[in-house]
Amino acid sequence: MPELISPHPVPAPHVAPGPGAPGLPAQEPGAWIALHVFYAASPRPMLVDCVRPLVARLAEEGLLAGHFFINYWLEGPHVRLRLRPASPAAAPEVRRRAEEALTAFLRSRPALYEVDSGFLKDFYNALFDIEFPGEDRGRYMGDDGRMRLRPNNSFSEEPYAPEYAKYGGPAGVELAEWHFRHSSELVVDAFRTMNLHLRTVLLGTSAQLMMVMASCFLPEEDRLADYLDGYYEFWHRAFPGTGFIGSKEYERNYAEMAPALGRRFAAVRAAIASGELERLPSFLRGWAEHCLELRNRIEELTGRGELLFPLREGPAREDTGQIRAEPADAVPTAPLTHLPSVLPRLLSPYMHMTNNRLHVTIRDEAYLSFVLGQVLRDPHVAAADA
């Protein structure tokens, strides 16, 4: 079963001011630099030994206004590192330092596994077939009709075009980028100080971060349980007929996990509901403080009608950001001013991207959402926690 994290495993990371917050430099930041680093191994050493000192030095020297990373699989497993120079003039130096650091790391710590020689190639091609059923698959496809693979231990700069449809237009993307910096720093510090290479520790950490964020956004028990059930169902529907997302095996494992997770979930929800965040371990306390601030900012943007979502839904894949149109050229949008609709809509991608950074699989994320939803509804767990 997932292991619950120790009371004081890591201090809460420093968070830079967000959009509109005091302390930001008066000058306009430069355009985002997006580097895709193809590395067929655990990203942990790259993030801890290369990216972390890189962004720390750039920030200390006043060259960096923002940064975050995600993991992705298209054209081979890779880290998408995003860096925002503090000004347009700082961009060449930020790019030079980043390329120099990545080149040195890949030379000293190359990934030895080759995707095209193992089972992951079939796994990634299954994802490719699900997510690219139409005409847009051609630009990623090789002569053999399968997904093309980029060279291992290589990197390239790619266009960065934010996911306006997913995060609520320009104001929503700016908020997401602020949040992603915190999430990225939290995960890298956890990689540095916790035994996340152990599956039980990884799943226990993920479960508790999900508990905190979901409880901050949706404090009502019934609504939270409905959301978690729906989140599991979303992933189950997203991969039909693949066996990626389980159901029966989740139910079999539930009994073993439920008591411990139920007690922790109840403690997390009680601390957040009462405002007594000091009752949480420091790692979760810092995350809760951030998630509550994030929720407040969402509420402010929603009240001002600044979060814009498409009038009709379309694909929301991360990869489409490479060719996505600017907001003015995108599909028609409208403000969404109903906060109970906005919160779960943004909670899902926020929560998923933190799990993505932790390198938690979609299968495990679906499993955790299933179990967390069940413990909220289980009268036996509720009685044990009373």
C-alpha positions, -999 to +999 in steps of 0.1 A: +000+000+000+012+036-004+034+048+024+023+080+042+051+105+042+070+114+074+060+144+095+088+167+083+104+154+052+112+186+034+107+223+039+081+241+018+099+256-013+102+293-019+076+306-042+081+336-064+054+362-066+026+354-090+008+375-116-002+409-103+016+403-070+040+429-055+076+423-059+076+415-096+101+435-117+085+464-135+100+454-169+081+430-191+095+395-190+109+379-222+092+352-242+092+316-228+120+293-240+109+257-243+135+230-244+125+193-250+151+170-235+148+134-248+161+112-220+149+075-218+155+071-181+142+085-148+142+123-150+151+126-114+189+131-118+184+156-146+159+176-125+179+175-093+215+178-106+210+199-137+177+218-138+176+227-101+210+244-099+205+260-134+173+278-124+186+287-090+216+305-105+195+322-131+170+334-105+197+346-081+213+367-109+179+382-118+178+366-152+147+344-147+110+354-143+095+319-143+102+282-149+085+248-149+087+214-164+065+185-175+072+149-186+059+137-219+061+107-242+055+120-278+085+110-301+100+093-270+101+100-233+113+135-226+113+165-202+098+197-214+116+225-196+102+260-198+122+290-189+110+326-189+138+352-191+133+382-168+135+405-199+139+401-236+176+412-232+182+383-208+169+356-233+202+349-251+221+343-218+193+322-203+193+301-235+231+298-236+233+287-199+205+262-203+220+246-234+254+245-218+240+228-186+219+203-206+248+194-229+271+188-199+246+167-181+237+145-211+274+139-217+282+129-181+249+111-173+235+097-206+204+075-205+214+040-216+179+026-224+168+027-260+130+030-264+130+014-299+144-018-285+119-025-257+083-028-246+079+009-241+079+014-279+047-006-281+032+013-251+040+047-266+026+036-300-006+025-283-009+060-268-001+075-302-029+056-318-054+067-291-044+104-291-037+108-328-064+090-347-067+116-375-047+137-400-025+154-374-006+121-368+014+125-400+039+150-387+050+126-359+049+094-379+078+075-395+079+056-428+068+025-410+035+041-399+045+042-363+055+071-341+088+086-349+114+086-321+138+115-315+174+106-307+180+096-271+202+120-250+193+150-272+174+182-268+159+209-290+142+242-287+105+241-297+078+267-299+059+274-267+022+281-271+002+278-239-030+258-236-055+286-235-085+264-239-076+242-210-066+269-184-090+297-192-075+321-217-045+344-212-053+353-175-058+316-167-025+306-184-006+333-165-020+319-133-012+283-143+024+293-151+027+307-116+012+276-101+034+253-123+066+270-109+055+261-074+045+226-083+078+220-102+099+233-072+079+212-048+085+180-069+122+187-074+127+192-037+108+160-030+130+141-055+161+155-037+150+147-001+126+118-003+128+082-014+104+086-043+122+059-063+103+035-039+068+029-053+051+029-019+066+063-010+058+078-045+021+067-043+018+078-007+032+112-015+010+116-046-021+105-027-016+132+000-009+160-025-041+150-042-060+150-009-047+185-001-054+201-034-088+185-039-098+195-003-087+231-008-108+234-040-138+213-030-143+213+008-178+198+007-176+160+013-203+149-011-191+172-039-155+161-034-164+124-035-184+129-067-154+147-082-130+120-074-153+093-088-157+114-120-119+119-122-114+081-121-141+076-147-125+102-170-093+082-171-111+049-175-130+063-205-098+079-220-082+045-226-109+021-237-100-015-244-063-010-234-062-024-199-043+008-188-069+017-163-082-010-140-114-016-121-117-050-106-081-050-093-087-015-078-116-029-058-095-059-046-067-036-033-091-012-017-096-030+017-059-030+024-054+007+018-087+022+030-081+025+068-048+044+066-058+066+037-091+073+053-075+085+085-050+107+067-077+121+044-099+130+073-070+147+091-062+167+060-097+178+054-102+188+091-071+209+091-080+227+059-116+232+069-107+247+103-078+268+089-054+251+113-028+242+087-002+239+114-017+205+121-003+193+088+033+181+082+054+209+068+055+194+033+017+193+031+013+226+050+033+245+024+013+228-004-020+236+013-011+273+017-003+275-019-034+256-030-056+280-010-039+310-025-044+294-060-081+289-052-084+325-041-068+338-073-092+316-094-121+331-074-109+366-082-104+360-119-138+342-121-155+371-104-140+396-128-149+374-158-113+370-169-113+332-173-123+324-209-132+289-220-142+276-254-179+276-264-173+242-279-148+216-267-119+204-288-087+184-283-067+195-253-035+176-257-003+190-244+015+184-278-010+207-297+007+236-278+035+234-304+011+246-332-017+262-312-031+295-325-029+327-305-060+334-284-075+359-309-073+332-336-086+303-315-122+289-313-148+313-298-146+317-261-168+332-233-162+341-197-172+314-172-183+332-140-198+302-121-172+294-096-186+259-088-180+250-125-146+266-128-130+250-097-133+213-108-125+223-144-091+237-134-085+212-105-082+183-129-053+196-151-036+211-120-037+179-101-028+158-131+003+179-139+016+176-104+013+138-107+030+141-141+060+159-126+062+132-099+063+106-127+032+090-114+016+070-142-020+077-153-029+042-142-017+049-107-033+084-106-067+068-116-062+041-089-056+068-062-086+088-073-107+057-071-095+048-036-098+084-023-133+086-036-143+053-020-129+062+014-151+093+015-182+072+009-173+041+030-193+042+063-169+018+079-139+041+072-159+071+084-169+053+116-132+044+123-122+081+118-150+095+140 
